[in-house]
Amino acid sequence: MADSDPADPGKGLARHPAIDYELRRDKDSWALKAFQATTPGLTFLLTRFERGWLRRDAIAGISVAAYLVPQVMAYSAIVGVPPVAGLWTALAAMLVYAVMGGSRVLSVGPESTIALLAGLAIAPLAGGEPGRVAALASALAIIVGLWCLVGRVFRLGVVADLLSQPLLVGYLAGAAVLMVVSQLGKMTRVTIHGDSLLEQMTAFVKGIDHVHLNTLWVALGTLALILAISWLRPRWPAALIGVVTAMVAHAVFHWGNVGVAVVGAVPGGIPTPSLPAISIADLKALSIVGLGVALMAYSDNMLIARGFPAPALPGERPSENDVDPQSELVALGGVQIAVGLVGGYPVSSSGSRTALAIASGARTQVYSLVAAVVVIVVILVASPILTVLPQAALGAVVLYAATKLVQISQFKRLWRFRRREFLLAIITLLGTVFYGILAGVGVAIALSLIEMGTRLARPHDAVLGRVPGVAGMHDVADYPEAQTLPGLVIYRFEAPLFFANVGELRRRVQQVVERETAAYPDAPPRWFLLNVEANTEVDITATDGLRELCADLAAQGIQLGLVRLKRDLYEPLRRAGVVEMIGEDMLFPTLPVAEQAYVDWAVANPRPPFSPSDV
């Protein structure tokens, strides 16, 4: 190859006709790469952790632990397991995610919506037996973990993207309503039964004369204290202060003598990992439920990980903070299995705890390890103290968490942005409230797919023309001064072509032809060029539709052509006979080439009043 000219760096250089971008795999280090891929958290700590970060991570870990301890104990009540199970769950989740997780700051552990989902799923199977509830909850966590690993094998991380913002807003609001209803019995001591919201509310209204006022006042007082602290001192651990205050008041004022129920005996120590004892029938029943829980847990993880990225480190590119969706499936699967083996219940991530960690200066998952140490101390030392914890106080913590799920500002934002998206949020909310949280998840996914399908089936389109002084071709609807060639229509349909929209394409093309003919009766369309740069995929129904479109236009004396046809689209069109029907000479690589080809053809095939001067 000739040396390049200093005055012209490109002179004398020739690009290689083909470049192999395939990554070379070092067979000698496959084990190391596998280790790094499955343990990104540990890999980061071993290779990049700096001693100067330890102090800030330690402070953040203690802050998160102060917020976490009462929170996870309260979420245990939602599931129907002893409060200490929440501590076991949090401990296992934090330790495993610190090793396997891809986010440096994500707080993984018990979370209100997943706890509610798990509780509602296992309650019908447990038959009111506490031992059965605990075993089923642990088994469900393991099943959720296995589903996550299956999702990784089949690269299903993209599923989390099906839940759009309006649907998540509605789903969280519906979950908040169900959380409040689930705690009415603990906060009032009214016996509540029934599986649906209407049945539970009916039971509560019928038993309202039996409300235990002392219990209700404890719940409302604790809730009021938590709300006041969170408002006046947002950085203080409001839930912890509220719970500790309730415990002290119970001991001082002897609330047990007036019928205020407490948590009771709390087992000390850390459980030995073991498989939960359940039947084959239970396993089958939990398998389908576990898929729904896995979907929501993974969606929570990804949304919060993306919403709360780790603060950038010196010299770090922003993309280095991105969490890999596929690796996160492995991490969440490992967390769920570990949680299930120690007697816990399904987990996801907490936005509030993650935000608190970042605000407290957390840089790495060392803060989770510090929080885990605090939880161990609580389990080993403080378990006797927790026996005097009023159940109503835990119910108040759940209600406080529920208030954080209802995002009124987001509903207002959706209303201002687009009424249709606001309606989607409301429908999801109602589906969750009246048909249960699993149904709400199903409704959310179904609505997401319908919304996506609607947009693909009815995409934006445009007739293209040239705008004086502006490079390229643009939508004539956006530029009244846009110019087109007589007899030539260049049209763009901005969606992949498939069974749901090819009929719409044919209808719109015919409408364009009719409008052009009506507007320019002396120069009706002779060529109709379809700009297919946005049509990246095609199915067999769409190829049939393109053949029919070609025939429709031919019957009107119009030739169909394709512009910006990519190889990935060319091959299926060729196999389906579309290319042969249109003709290779009507396939153009660029818009200028297509325009010039039409000009040359029009000059060679004049039609009164068409003349070369018109072009």
Number of C-alpha atoms within 10 A of each C-alpha: 6 8 10 12 11 8 7 8 10 11 12 11 12 9 6 6 5 6 7 5 6 6 6 6 9 8 8 8 10 11 10 9 14 10 14 15 15 19 21 22 23 22 17 17 16 10 8 9 15 11 7 8 15 17 13 17 26 20 18 27 27 22 22 27 25 20 20 26 22 25 25 27 24 30 29 27 24 26 28 23 23 23 27 27 28 30 27 26 30 29 28 23 30 25 22 24 30 29 22 25 29 28 25 26 28 30 31 28 27 28 26 27 29 25 27 22 25 28 24 21 23 24 19 12 16 18 10 12 11 14 11 19 22 24 21 30 29 30 30 32 30 27 26 34 30 23 25 29 22 15 21 19 13 9 14 16 21 11 14 19 13 17 22 19 17 23 27 20 24 30 29 24 27 28 25 27 19 23 24 20 16 24 22 23 19 23 28 24 23 19 16 21 14 12 13 15 19 13 12 19 17 15 16 22 12 13 15 14 9 13 17 17 15 17 23 21 16 24 25 17 17 26 24 15 19 22 19 13 17 16 12 10 11 11 13 16 20 25 30 19 18 23 28 18 16 25 20 14 16 20 13 9 10 12 20 13 9 12 13 22 20 19 18 16 14 18 16 14 15 16 13 9 12 12 15 19 13 13 10 9 9 16 15 10 15 22 17 13 18 26 19 20 30 28 21 21 24 25 23 22 27 24 17 20 25 15 12 16 19 22 16 13 11 6 6 10 10 12 8 11 18 14 18 14 21 18 21 26 29 26 26 30 28 24 31 35 27 25 32 32 21 21 28 35 35 33 34 28 26 22 20 16 22 23 19 21 29 21 12 20 19 27 22 27 28 27 32 32 22 23 28 24 17 18 22 17 13 19 21 13 12 14 17 15 15 20 15 22 23 26 24 33 32 33 29 30 27 28 23 22 22 21 15 13 19 19 14 12 9 16 20 11 15 20 15 11 11 10 12 13 20 21 17 23 29 20 21 29 27 17 22 28 23 15 16 21 28 19 16 25 23 16 22 27 20 15 20 20 15 12 17 13 14 13 13 17 20 16 15 11 15 17 20 23 22 18 18 11 6 9 8 12 17 18 18 17 12 10 14 9 12 17 15 18 16 20 22 22 24 23 22 23 23 18 20 21 26 19 17 15 23 23 19 16 22 18 12 15 23 15 12 18 19 14 13 18 15 12 11 13 10 14 18 20 23 21 22 21 25 21 24 22 19 15 19 16 16 18 16 14 15 21 23 17 22 24 18 15 20 20 17 17 20 15 10 11 13 20 20 23 22 26 22 17 19 15 10 11 16 18 13 17 22 14 11 17 15 20 22 13 15 19 14 12 11 17 20 19 14 14 18 13 13 20 19 12 15 20 19 13 12 21 16 11 10 11 13 7 8 16 14 11 6 11 16
